[in-house]
């Protein structure tokens, strides 16, 4: 059980460090993560990044999201997190109240 706790702490610390590298826009409201096993059976981390809705109801383009993804991937590599981070993005407006109240994530 200690190894899992150590790994959780390593992932949490890596995400906190990555958060400091996030750009101002798009604004990250919070992120949630959980351990995951990918389709090849490798250990991974599923990270959901929740973004503030863009003005005017537009959508963010990949060029705006890539710096967030890159910050997470690079920090995992620098911190020697052995699990690959699979990153998905959601807008605040896409989440249900149940999603918002699960208590599993970190405030950004």
ABEGO torsion letter per residue (X at the ends): XAAAAAAAAAAAAAAAAAAAABBAOBBBABBBBBBBBBAAGBBBBBBBBBBBBBBGGBBBBAAAAAAAAAAAAAAAAAAGBABBBBBBBBBAAABBAAAAAAGABBBX
